[in-house]
Amino acid sequence: MNKYRHTCQAFLALSLLLPTLALAGWQLDSNNALVSFVSIKNNTIAELHRFDELQGGIDASGKATVNISLASVNTGIEIRDQRLQELLFDTASFPQATISTQLDQQWLSALLPGQPRALDLDFVVAVHGKQQTISALVSLIIDARGNLHVESMQPILLDAAQFGLIEGIGKLQELAALQAIATAVPVTFAMVFKPIPAE
């Protein structure tokens, strides 16, 4: 019981302290950031892929931006990674995708450690020279160190046609001699942002 009481007191003290700390924003912890997606071929075979290089952060106004290196796509098969880079994403012309959203800074600074909040957010997703606004349900929680954890609570469906990727999918399908490749792609993410103290 004493241990539980001391733990609660520590969380209370931290929760009172954190909102008063001046922050310049949060920096994405690239070692604890994941964007993954599922491809479906021949209508029955689903495969999980991810991107290995992400950078970004949340500025003092609450603007969150994450840049994804499309050349870092990881499907577990090197030749397939190369085909996605060249035929689908055209990384020579479009090296990265960007996800951005606006968070309410006052609401963000009032988050209490250890208390998750679910929030519907509008994200601007930019891929292949095109951008779309997509709504997603996300979970936000601040841990005892002040790190902000953000993750999708359900898959986000991206339509390849909205980003001009249909031609590339057709090339991949032909090259791999597949009957079909789904053009609706479920995407999930989980990210940790570290606080940046104001100078």
Backbone bond lengths (Angstrom), bond angles and torsions (degrees), N, CA, C in turn:
res aa  C-N    CA-C-N  psi(-1)  N-CA   C-N-CA  omega(-1)  CA-C   N-CA-C  phi
1 M - - - 1.471 - - 1.522 111.28 -
2 N 1.385 116.40 -42.09 1.458 119.44 179.66 1.517 111.39 -63.83
3 K 1.349 114.99 -39.44 1.457 119.18 179.26 1.519 110.31 -62.99
4 Y 1.335 116.71 -41.20 1.461 120.90 179.11 1.521 110.44 -64.34
5 R 1.354 116.45 -41.40 1.452 120.34 -179.52 1.521 110.91 -64.33
6 H 1.338 116.70 -42.49 1.458 120.26 -179.69 1.526 110.93 -65.04
7 T 1.334 115.69 -37.91 1.467 119.46 178.49 1.519 110.56 -63.68
8 C 1.323 116.49 -44.71 1.466 120.58 178.62 1.521 111.23 -61.91
9 Q 1.341 115.56 -40.18 1.459 119.17 -179.91 1.538 110.66 -64.62
10 A 1.337 115.11 -38.37 1.467 119.18 179.82 1.520 110.49 -64.85
11 F 1.342 116.83 -43.71 1.460 120.21 178.45 1.517 111.26 -63.53
12 L 1.331 116.34 -39.03 1.462 120.13 179.90 1.515 110.41 -64.65
13 A 1.327 116.15 -43.80 1.458 119.85 179.97 1.525 110.77 -62.76
14 L 1.311 115.96 -42.14 1.461 120.06 -179.83 1.519 111.11 -67.51
15 S 1.320 116.60 -38.86 1.463 119.98 -179.33 1.519 111.30 -66.72
16 L 1.339 116.42 -29.89 1.460 119.05 176.97 1.521 111.44 -76.66
17 L 1.334 115.17 -28.84 1.449 119.70 -177.02 1.519 112.67 -80.55
18 L 1.349 116.99 -43.74 1.453 120.84 -171.63 1.527 114.46 -57.17
19 P 1.344 119.27 -45.48 1.469 117.82 -178.41 1.522 113.41 -62.15
20 T 1.365 117.04 -22.13 1.457 119.10 -177.94 1.518 111.90 -87.00
21 L 1.354 117.11 -14.41 1.442 119.30 -179.79 1.525 110.44 -72.02
22 A 1.335 115.64 135.09 1.459 119.68 177.03 1.520 108.47 -83.31
23 L 1.321 116.46 124.59 1.453 121.09 -179.33 1.528 110.55 -117.25
24 A 1.326 114.61 141.51 1.460 119.41 173.07 1.520 110.12 -83.99
25 G 1.333 115.98 -10.88 1.458 121.43 -179.79 1.510 110.37 140.20
26 W 1.329 115.63 -157.57 1.469 122.04 178.47 1.520 108.62 -131.91
27 Q 1.327 115.77 142.58 1.460 122.15 176.67 1.528 109.20 -105.28
28 L 1.327 116.93 132.54 1.454 120.01 178.10 1.522 110.03 -63.61
29 D 1.316 116.56 129.70 1.458 122.57 173.77 1.531 107.10 -84.05
30 S 1.325 116.11 99.93 1.468 120.30 -173.55 1.521 112.78 -62.82
31 N 1.330 116.80 -23.37 1.456 120.02 178.50 1.526 112.38 -78.94
32 N 1.315 116.19 -11.64 1.463 121.36 178.70 1.522 109.82 -128.95
33 A 1.322 114.99 50.71 1.465 121.25 179.63 1.518 108.51 -138.13
34 L 1.306 115.94 130.72 1.462 120.39 -176.67 1.522 110.33 -140.04
35 V 1.322 115.97 128.75 1.458 122.63 167.67 1.518 106.12 -122.26
36 S 1.322 117.05 120.89 1.460 120.73 -178.63 1.521 109.96 -126.48
37 F 1.332 116.02 157.45 1.456 120.75 178.53 1.519 109.60 -146.00
38 V 1.317 115.12 160.19 1.455 121.69 -177.69 1.522 108.99 -116.37
39 S 1.327 115.79 129.06 1.463 120.22 172.49 1.522 108.51 -104.46
40 I 1.328 115.18 146.29 1.470 120.39 -179.86 1.516 108.12 -126.12
41 K 1.337 115.69 120.68 1.458 120.01 -179.18 1.521 110.42 -117.80
42 N 1.321 115.21 148.36 1.470 122.40 -178.64 1.525 112.46 53.53
43 N 1.335 115.41 27.33 1.472 123.47 173.32 1.523 114.74 68.20
44 T 1.333 118.45 -5.30 1.470 119.76 -174.52 1.519 114.29 -132.94
45 I 1.321 118.29 -17.58 1.462 120.95 -173.13 1.529 109.42 -106.12
46 A 1.323 116.58 114.06 1.462 122.23 179.19 1.523 109.76 -104.83
47 E 1.331 116.09 135.87 1.462 121.29 -179.39 1.530 109.46 -132.49
48 L 1.335 115.55 139.64 1.460 121.81 -176.10 1.527 110.17 -97.85
49 H 1.338 115.97 132.71 1.455 122.07 -179.50 1.534 108.87 -131.83
50 R 1.336 115.38 169.68 1.468 119.19 -179.69 1.526 110.00 -152.30
51 F 1.336 114.64 170.23 1.458 122.07 171.74 1.526 108.07 -112.62
52 D 1.331 116.26 135.76 1.462 120.21 -173.24 1.524 114.58 -97.09
53 E 1.324 118.60 -13.00 1.465 120.11 -176.72 1.524 110.80 -125.05
54 L 1.327 115.23 111.50 1.458 122.11 178.65 1.517 109.42 -130.80
55 Q 1.330 116.36 142.39 1.455 122.44 176.34 1.524 108.64 -138.92
56 G 1.322 115.48 153.61 1.459 117.70 176.93 1.508 112.13 158.53
57 G 1.316 114.98 -164.90 1.453 119.94 -179.23 1.517 111.53 176.14
58 I 1.309 114.39 -175.58 1.467 123.06 177.36 1.516 106.82 -124.64
59 D 1.333 117.41 122.85 1.460 119.03 -177.33 1.521 110.90 -84.56
60 A 1.320 115.45 179.74 1.462 120.68 -174.53 1.521 112.93 -64.00
61 S 1.328 117.29 -21.20 1.469 120.70 179.33 1.525 112.30 -86.33
62 G 1.351 116.79 -6.91 1.460 120.46 -178.44 1.512 113.78 95.64
63 K 1.344 117.78 4.25 1.467 120.85 178.20 1.528 108.64 -76.33
64 A 1.336 115.54 119.00 1.464 121.55 -179.33 1.521 109.60 -104.97
65 T 1.332 115.77 130.64 1.464 121.25 179.66 1.525 109.07 -137.58
66 V 1.330 115.35 132.20 1.464 120.79 175.89 1.524 108.07 -128.20
67 N 1.328 115.64 126.16 1.462 121.98 177.56 1.521 109.14 -102.81
68 I 1.323 115.90 130.78 1.461 122.22 -178.20 1.519 109.22 -112.27
69 S 1.327 116.69 122.98 1.462 120.65 175.11 1.524 108.44 -75.50
70 L 1.324 116.64 112.68 1.464 120.09 -177.97 1.530 111.49 -70.45
71 A 1.331 117.12 -21.73 1.460 120.31 176.43 1.516 111.61 -71.65
72 S 1.336 117.04 -12.14 1.464 120.63 179.99 1.523 112.20 -91.60
73 V 1.336 117.86 10.86 1.461 120.24 179.45 1.529 109.04 -57.24
74 N 1.323 115.36 135.46 1.462 121.31 -175.59 1.526 108.72 -129.58
75 T 1.323 115.81 106.58 1.464 121.55 178.77 1.520 112.02 -104.33
76 G 1.339 115.57 -4.02 1.446 119.72 -177.17 1.514 113.80 89.14
77 I 1.341 116.94 -5.06 1.462 121.94 178.91 1.525 107.30 -131.74
78 E 1.330 117.49 116.97 1.459 121.59 -171.63 1.523 113.10 -60.08
79 I 1.324 117.21 -45.77 1.465 119.50 -178.33 1.520 111.04 -63.95
80 R 1.329 117.01 -34.17 1.465 119.93 178.08 1.533 110.42 -70.05
81 D 1.337 116.75 -37.41 1.462 119.97 175.62 1.530 109.98 -58.40
82 Q 1.329 116.54 -44.47 1.463 120.60 -179.09 1.529 111.49 -63.87
83 R 1.321 116.15 -40.13 1.464 119.45 179.45 1.524 111.32 -65.72
84 L 1.326 116.60 -39.88 1.468 119.18 177.48 1.527 110.48 -64.31
85 Q 1.320 116.35 -42.47 1.464 119.95 179.73 1.526 111.46 -61.45
86 E 1.317 116.54 -45.66 1.460 120.75 -173.16 1.530 113.55 -84.42
87 L 1.337 116.87 -45.97 1.463 120.22 -171.32 1.527 113.85 -91.76
88 L 1.329 116.93 -31.71 1.465 119.54 -177.57 1.525 111.78 -96.54
89 F 1.333 116.50 -60.26 1.460 120.02 -174.31 1.534 113.15 -82.50
90 D 1.338 117.33 -23.88 1.467 121.66 -175.62 1.529 109.30 51.62
91 T 1.333 114.77 62.38 1.467 119.99 -172.92 1.531 113.08 -65.74
92 A 1.339 117.46 -19.13 1.464 119.07 176.51 1.528 110.87 -64.09
93 S 1.330 116.74 -34.39 1.467 121.58 179.80 1.522 112.81 -98.89
94 F 1.344 116.20 -31.16 1.468 121.37 -177.26 1.530 108.81 -130.54
95 P 1.331 117.09 80.52 1.470 120.05 -172.58 1.516 115.64 -70.26
96 Q 1.335 118.12 -19.61 1.453 117.85 -176.87 1.524 112.33 -143.73
97 A 1.326 113.13 157.07 1.463 121.78 169.57 1.525 107.58 -108.17
98 T 1.325 115.95 152.30 1.464 120.12 -177.95 1.526 110.04 -129.50
99 I 1.330 114.56 136.03 1.464 121.68 174.12 1.523 107.21 -119.15
100 S 1.321 117.22 129.77 1.463 119.58 179.69 1.520 110.41 -141.48
101 T 1.322 114.53 152.93 1.470 121.03 176.89 1.520 108.42 -157.21
102 Q 1.313 116.39 166.12 1.463 121.44 179.59 1.526 109.30 -114.30
103 L 1.330 115.25 123.43 1.458 121.24 176.79 1.524 109.35 -103.84
104 D 1.320 116.00 147.07 1.460 121.07 176.42 1.530 107.63 -74.98
105 Q 1.339 117.30 111.49 1.451 120.88 -174.39 1.526 112.00 -63.47
106 Q 1.325 118.00 -37.07 1.456 120.35 179.35 1.531 110.44 -66.11
107 W 1.322 115.75 -43.06 1.460 119.94 177.27 1.522 110.61 -65.81
108 L 1.338 116.57 -38.87 1.455 121.16 -178.45 1.523 111.23 -64.38
109 S 1.325 117.00 -42.51 1.461 120.84 -178.14 1.525 111.98 -71.27
110 A 1.344 117.07 -16.32 1.462 120.49 -179.82 1.527 112.88 -92.20
111 L 1.339 117.48 -0.85 1.458 119.83 177.50 1.527 110.38 -61.54
112 L 1.317 116.71 135.08 1.456 121.23 178.28 1.519 110.21 -94.23
113 P 1.327 117.79 138.69 1.469 120.88 179.95 1.526 111.66 -56.20
114 G 1.307 115.56 135.16 1.454 120.89 175.43 1.509 115.30 81.65
115 Q 1.333 117.37 1.63 1.462 120.37 -179.29 1.531 109.62 -113.69
116 P 1.344 117.77 100.53 1.474 120.36 -177.99 1.515 111.35 -69.39
117 R 1.333 114.70 148.52 1.456 121.22 175.39 1.523 108.76 -128.47
118 A 1.314 115.92 135.12 1.463 121.41 174.72 1.524 108.09 -94.62
119 L 1.321 115.75 139.16 1.456 119.70 -174.01 1.521 109.98 -148.35
120 D 1.335 115.83 135.17 1.460 121.15 172.30 1.523 108.02 -86.25
121 L 1.322 116.36 122.10 1.456 120.54 -178.76 1.522 110.60 -123.65
122 D 1.316 115.87 147.92 1.458 121.55 172.31 1.526 108.12 -97.15
123 F 1.318 115.85 119.41 1.457 122.15 178.60 1.524 110.14 -105.27
124 V 1.314 116.21 138.94 1.460 121.14 170.67 1.531 106.47 -96.36
125 V 1.314 115.54 116.85 1.461 121.55 -179.48 1.523 108.72 -107.53
126 A 1.333 116.43 122.58 1.470 121.97 -179.50 1.523 108.81 -115.85
127 V 1.334 115.93 119.16 1.463 122.49 179.82 1.531 108.19 -142.28
128 H 1.317 116.67 135.83 1.462 121.64 170.34 1.533 112.06 58.39
129 G 1.330 116.02 35.43 1.455 120.15 177.52 1.512 115.38 80.15
130 K 1.323 117.52 4.65 1.468 121.59 178.54 1.520 109.26 -126.24
131 Q 1.339 115.88 155.24 1.451 118.17 178.43 1.522 110.85 -138.02
132 Q 1.328 114.52 149.50 1.455 122.80 179.68 1.519 108.69 -137.91
133 T 1.335 116.72 148.98 1.465 121.69 173.85 1.516 108.68 -97.54
134 I 1.319 115.90 125.52 1.456 121.79 -173.93 1.523 109.14 -130.31
135 S 1.322 117.07 132.91 1.458 121.65 178.03 1.524 110.37 -88.25
136 A 1.330 115.45 143.76 1.459 119.70 -179.75 1.522 109.72 -148.49
137 L 1.322 115.67 145.36 1.460 121.71 175.27 1.522 108.27 -91.19
138 V 1.340 116.40 120.63 1.459 120.10 -177.03 1.524 110.39 -125.46
139 S 1.315 114.65 159.15 1.460 122.22 175.60 1.517 108.46 -111.05
140 L 1.336 116.79 132.73 1.455 122.45 176.68 1.522 108.93 -122.25
141 I 1.331 115.96 136.19 1.461 120.07 177.15 1.520 108.71 -150.73
142 I 1.312 117.16 140.41 1.458 122.72 175.39 1.521 107.99 -102.61
143 D 1.347 116.13 130.54 1.458 118.93 179.80 1.528 110.16 -88.95
144 A 1.328 116.31 -176.76 1.465 121.08 -174.31 1.527 112.78 -66.58
145 R 1.330 117.56 -17.89 1.461 121.16 178.44 1.519 112.71 -93.75
146 G 1.311 116.49 0.78 1.456 120.10 -179.76 1.511 113.97 88.02
147 N 1.342 117.55 5.03 1.462 121.03 177.22 1.525 110.16 -73.92
148 L 1.307 116.25 140.06 1.455 121.78 179.72 1.532 109.17 -99.56
149 H 1.334 116.56 120.64 1.456 122.64 177.96 1.528 108.96 -101.05
150 V 1.314 116.24 126.49 1.461 121.39 -179.46 1.522 108.12 -128.41
151 E 1.323 116.79 127.38 1.458 118.61 177.70 1.519 111.42 -149.16
152 S 1.317 114.98 152.33 1.462 120.45 178.62 1.519 109.05 -71.88
153 M 1.319 116.19 140.85 1.454 120.72 179.54 1.523 112.04 -95.05
154 Q 1.310 116.33 -11.09 1.458 121.74 176.15 1.521 107.84 -156.45
155 P 1.329 118.05 155.72 1.472 119.47 -178.16 1.531 111.54 -60.98
156 I 1.327 115.08 145.97 1.451 122.55 176.38 1.524 107.39 -104.52
157 L 1.315 116.93 124.45 1.457 120.60 -178.51 1.531 110.41 -90.38
158 L 1.324 115.75 119.46 1.458 121.35 176.23 1.524 108.95 -105.75
159 D 1.321 115.48 132.97 1.458 121.83 -179.78 1.528 108.73 -94.79
160 A 1.329 116.63 114.58 1.470 120.66 -177.44 1.521 112.27 -57.39
161 A 1.325 117.71 -31.02 1.463 121.23 -179.01 1.527 111.34 -63.37
162 Q 1.337 117.30 -33.44 1.459 120.87 -179.00 1.526 112.60 -70.49
163 F 1.322 116.49 -15.00 1.462 120.15 -178.91 1.535 112.04 -115.39
164 G 1.323 116.64 15.62 1.452 120.65 176.22 1.518 114.18 66.03
165 L 1.324 116.44 34.24 1.462 120.48 -175.58 1.531 113.63 -106.72
166 I 1.321 117.36 2.99 1.465 120.29 -176.41 1.534 111.81 -63.66
167 E 1.319 116.77 -41.67 1.466 119.65 -179.54 1.531 110.48 -61.69
168 G 1.320 116.15 -42.06 1.456 120.00 179.10 1.516 112.18 -64.21
169 I 1.327 116.44 -38.82 1.459 119.85 177.70 1.523 110.32 -63.84
170 G 1.319 116.18 -38.85 1.461 120.37 177.46 1.520 111.91 -61.58
171 K 1.325 116.75 -40.34 1.465 120.84 178.41 1.523 110.81 -65.02
172 L 1.325 116.50 -41.90 1.461 120.13 178.55 1.525 111.01 -63.82
173 Q 1.316 115.52 -42.61 1.467 120.52 -179.93 1.530 110.85 -61.68
174 E 1.323 116.18 -43.47 1.459 120.02 -179.43 1.523 111.19 -67.12
175 L 1.331 116.42 -43.45 1.455 120.43 -176.99 1.523 111.91 -65.42
176 A 1.344 116.25 -36.46 1.461 120.44 -178.85 1.525 112.59 -90.74
177 A 1.337 116.18 1.87 1.472 121.68 -179.76 1.525 111.79 54.63
178 L 1.335 115.56 48.19 1.456 121.27 179.56 1.523 110.21 -99.38
179 Q 1.316 115.79 152.80 1.461 120.60 176.71 1.522 110.95 -74.19
180 A 1.329 116.25 -34.27 1.467 119.47 -177.00 1.526 110.11 -163.32
181 I 1.338 115.40 150.64 1.464 122.95 168.43 1.524 106.45 -130.91
182 A 1.316 117.07 125.07 1.464 120.80 -177.73 1.527 110.50 -63.36
183 T 1.334 115.75 140.33 1.466 120.38 -179.61 1.524 112.73 -97.63
184 A 1.334 117.47 -7.34 1.469 121.80 172.81 1.521 107.43 -98.20
185 V 1.333 116.68 121.94 1.459 121.32 -171.35 1.534 110.40 -118.00
186 P 1.346 118.51 119.05 1.466 120.73 175.04 1.536 110.35 -74.95
187 V 1.323 116.15 130.90 1.465 122.09 -178.54 1.526 108.92 -125.18
188 T 1.327 116.44 138.39 1.467 121.70 174.41 1.525 108.76 -130.61
189 F 1.332 116.25 159.29 1.464 119.15 177.96 1.524 110.44 -148.96
190 A 1.320 114.91 154.21 1.466 123.19 174.01 1.520 106.90 -146.86
191 M 1.346 116.84 125.85 1.466 120.56 -173.71 1.523 110.58 -141.34
192 V 1.341 113.97 150.92 1.456 121.40 175.22 1.518 108.26 -121.16
193 F 1.332 117.02 131.21 1.456 122.96 177.85 1.531 108.67 -115.66
194 K 1.342 115.16 129.50 1.458 120.75 179.93 1.527 110.01 -94.03
195 P 1.354 117.49 138.93 1.473 119.96 -178.46 1.518 111.99 -68.29
196 I 1.333 114.99 143.25 1.468 121.74 175.83 1.522 107.51 -113.08
197 P 1.322 119.05 108.37 1.482 120.89 -179.95 1.516 110.32 -62.81
198 A 1.318 115.80 143.40 1.459 120.54 175.93 1.520 109.15 -71.79
199 E 1.319 115.86 145.35 1.460 119.99 179.29 1.518 111.34 -77.37
